[in-house]
Amino acid sequence: MTVSVPAPAPASGPAPSGPPPAPAAGPSDRRVVAAVVAIQLAASLGFFSVMAHLVAHLRHDLGLLAGTVGLVLGVRVGLQFALLLPVGTVTDLLGARRTGMISCAVRALGFVLLGSAGSVGALLCAAVALAAGGALYNPAAHSLLASVGPGGRSGGFAAYVVAQHLATVAGPPMGLLLLGFGPGFALLTGTAAALWAVAGVLFLLVPRKGRESAPARPCDVLAGVRAVLGDRAFLYFALLTAPTTLLATHIMTAVPLLGFKPAVATLSFSLLAMVAAAVQPFVAVRRRGERPWVLRLGLLCAAAGFFVLAALDGTRPGPLMIAAVLNGIANGLVQPAVFQRTARRAPPERFGSYYGVMAFCAGMFSFAGDLVIGRLFDLGPAGAVWALAGVGACALLALAGTARAGGMEAGTVAGPARGE
């Protein structure tokens, strides 16, 4: 005779909040994270060591007019943002490892050209190479981190962001030290090129993916973009978070324009970077970066930081440091939150396409926003107040919109479930 055993009653307690627990990262995932963090540190040191002193070189060493300096910088930024739309899908086709090696080679060439350029035409060629290399690099690095399992992705991306902000602090003094030697700017750009070459070699340490050997078909680039544009929930999320790049970068422009002395501005930027790096362990623990409130809190801090800036006139360093701390918290929360949301939404074979569309929207918004804000600053103190308050208002609008984005807030994925 068989005995019937009743099934256990379902638990009546509340479901746990936040993302489900994930298995620990395996050896392959740890190799990916270690390689990408080392790549980010080398590449970012090279980039920030040059960019911190580029305007002074163009203006004083080469004697260019301010409008010409703006043209060279604008070509680099605008073209890099524009290329992100197709390059994200190219990363899916070529594979992140191969794309990353190509990006580092192109960026290294760009820095070599920049160091030897003596005419506007040569400078524009260098700007194009730097833009193309940057457009290739970012989707490649993010795609590799997105390929890591959920157990290691949060900590891996946190380490990646920390490496970026450490380079933001260490890069400018390193550049200043190199400028003190004989060749000056040529030595600086040569060192940056060498660091990007090292980053390219480090991509070889990333474990190979089988799909990287598949032939790439150019017609698939448009197909990848169309696939993302067909995901209306993600497209809505990408448009809502389009102001995030402007929120993260515009303080670097606003502080000098407000009249703060270089030493004070440098201190505020260093404080911002250190705060953003310090936030990362908090975001990584228990995969907090995947929770909707992290993105909302980051946007709220960004809005508060720009409202503080709007009340300043270059004479009060104390409130500026408060704005820097708020912006640092915002950067530290928003960047992981947007990445985690995208990684959970995108199918593994389409992450580059998803990242490309999202970054393109954010980049174009930032590019257009900088142009408008620059014109407002030219109108005088009242225009500066309106400009900075407008940036803060953009953060509040993004906050209100993301609170309504139900599908993306829930962390749903497009296509089959991915075991998260």
Buried (B, 14 or more C-beta within 10 A) or exposed (E): EEEEEEEEEEEEEEEEEEBEEBEEBEEBBBBBBBBBBBBBBBBBBBBBBBBBBBBEBBBEEBEBEEEBBBBBBBBBBBBBBBBBBBBBBBBBBBBBBBBBBBBBBBBBBBBBBBBEBEEBEEBBBBBBBBBBBBBBBBBBBBBBBBBBBBBBBBBBBBBBBBBBBBBBBBBBEBBEEBBEEEEBBBBBBBBBBBBBBBBBEBBEBBEEBEEBEEEBEEEBBEEBBEBBEEBEBBBBBBBBBBBBBBBBBBBBBBBBBBBBEEEBBBBBBBBBBBBBBBBBEBBBEEBBBBBBEBBBBBBBBBBBBBBBBBEBEBEBBEEBBBBBBBBBBBBBBBBBBBBBBBBBBBBBBBBBBBBBBBBBBBBBBBBEBBEEBBEBBEEEEEBBBBBBBBBBBBBBBBBEBBBEBEBBBEBEBBEEEBEB
